[in-house]
């Protein structure tokens, strides 16, 4: 199976965005905090809230980052979900989608 790399999957317009050193450092700090706070011993709900806080901190403070109807977590603007996430407790799941194949 041929899977897309992040560079291939990303809209080409986003490749032109150059983050500042400060933005990169803020992202690194937020990512370290996320990794520290996530706990395999906690519930999906607990960890989902930590992921929500991470997204709000790194770049999405002007968006609604929260649950939406039956969606575990979404980044929304003006009531429209722009990005959706399915959150699972760390264990083997068959409910995860397969990687995106080229040409799909």
LINRA-V933958 format. One record per run of one state. SS is the DSSP state (hx for helix, st for strand, lp for the rest). FROM is the first residue (numbers start at 1). TO is the last residue. Records with the same first field share a line. If there is no record, write none. Layout:
SS=FROM-TO, FROM-TO
This chain:
lp=1-2, 4-5, 10-11, 17-20, 38-43, 59-63, 69-70, 78-79, 86-100, 102-104
st=3-3, 64-68, 71-77, 80-85, 101-101
hx=6-9, 12-16, 21-37, 44-58
